[in-house]
Amino acid sequence: MMPVILPVKGIQPEFGSNCFIAPNATIVGDVTMGNDCSIWFNAVVRGDVNSIRIGNKVNIQDGAVIHCTYEKTKAIIGNNVSIGHNAIVHGCTVDDNVLIGMGAIVMDNARIGSNSIIAAGAVVLEGTQVEAGTIYAGVPAKKVKDISQELISGEIDRIANNYLMYSGWFK
């Protein structure tokens, strides 16, 4: 089994070095990915209706979906970002050093500031601006608290580094 990697309108996904793409992941169209990234089982990164830009050391975990809105919103994901299992990241900007929890939804034109956590199951509504260094949770997602440096290095960095290690097991 091979990953599904498809061009759309003549635009082929591009990958940096040392990336892992699971055998049943799907990546299509205008997708550019940096180095040390991983796209896990059943994840879909669909750059068919607009562009998706992914930085370095990003992991898109099992069942997650990254998509955009036709002629309106792109998806831009920074460096050192973990997108949890079954999360949906749609037409938004995610800055560096962010953890998006399992099952979270981030809608169009939202911006997730650096060093932030979106809790599992949270729904970040369209246009929401998540300030850097915070935790947002709930439906709709609201600021819960400021994040500590220990949580940044203890969770955000740990998860991103672990997924880089996990992907190495498949190479």
N, C-alpha and C positions, 0 to 999 in steps of 0.2 A: 504494500500500500504506500502510495506517495501523497504528499500534500497536494491540494488543489491550488495551483498558482496559475491564474488566468489573466491575460491582457484584456483590457476594455478599451474600445476605440483606439487600438494600437498602442496603448500605454501599458507597459509591463511593470509589475512590482519590482522594486530594487532593494537589495539587502546589503548591509554592512558585513564586516568579517565576524566570524565566530558566532553566528546565529544558529539557533535550533528551531526548526519548524516541525511540529508533530505530524505524523503520517496522515492524520485525518483533519488537520487544520485547513482552512480555506483563506486564501489571500488573493484579492483581485484588484486590478486596475491601478490607479494612481496612488500607490503606497510606496513610501520611502522610509526605510528602517535603518537605524544606526548600527553600531557594533555591539556585540555581546547581548543581543536580544533573544527572547524566546517566545514562541507562539505555541500554546499548549493544545491538548487534545480537544477537538470539536470547537475550537475558537474560530471566529470569523472576523476578518479584517477586510471590509468591503469599500474600496476606493472607486466605486463605479459611478457615483453621482457627484462626487467632489473629492478633493485630495485628502490624504491622511499622511501626516508627517510624524515619525516616531524617532525619538532621540536614542541615546546609548543606554545600555543596561536597563532595558524595559522588559518586563515579563507580562504577557497577556495570558492569563490562566485559563484552565479548562472551561469551555462553554461561553466565554466572554465574547461580546460583539462590539466591534468598533465600526461606526458608520457615520454618515453625514446627511445633510439635506441638499438636494439638487439646487444648484445656483445660489445657495444661501450660506451654508455653514460648512467649514472644513473641520477636521479633527486634528489637533496639534497636541502631541504628547511629548513632554520634556525628557530629561535624563533621570535615571535611577527611579523609575516609576513602576509600581506593582499594581496591576489591575486584576482583582480577585475573581475567583470562579463565578461564572454566570453574571458578571457585571455587564452593564450596557453603558458605553461611552459614546455619546451621539453629538457630533457637530459642536464640540466644545474645545477649550484649551485647558490642558493640565500642565502646570509648571513642574519644575524639577523637584525631586525628593518627595513624592506623593505616594500614599497608599490609598487605593480605592478598594473598599472592602467587598467581600463576597455578596453578590446579589444587589449591589448598589446600582443606581441609575443616575447618570449625569446627562442632563438635557442640553439642547442647542443653546449656544451663546453663553453658557456658564463658563466661569473661569475659576479653576482651582489653584489657589496660590501655593507657592513652594512651601515645603516642610509641613504639609497638611495631611490629615487623615479624613477620609470619608468613611463613616462607619458602615459595617455590613447592613444591607437592607435599606440604607438611606436613599431618599429621592431628592436629588439636587435639581430644583425646578429651572426652567428656561430663564437665562439671563442672570442667574444668581452669581454673585461675586464672593467666593470663599476667600477670606483674608488669609495671608501667609501665616503659618505657624499656629493653626487652629485645628480643632476636631469638630466636624459637623456630623450630626446624626438625626434620625427621625424622618417622618413623612408629613409635610415637606421637611427637608433637612434644615436644621438651624445650628448655630454655633453652640457647642456644649462647653468648651473651655479652650484656653490657650494650651499649646503643646509644650512639653518640656524637652530640653536637649536630650535627656536620657531616652525619651520615647522616640525621638528622631533617630538616634543612633541604635537604640535597642530594638525598634520595630521596623521602621521604614528601611534603614540600611540593611538590617539583618535579613529581611524578607527578600530584598533585591539581590543581595549577595547569595542567599541560599538558592534562589532560582537560577542564578548563573552556575552554581555548583551542580544543581540537579540536571540542568541541560547538558552538562559535561558527561553525565552518565550515559547519554544516548549517542555520543560521538565515537 
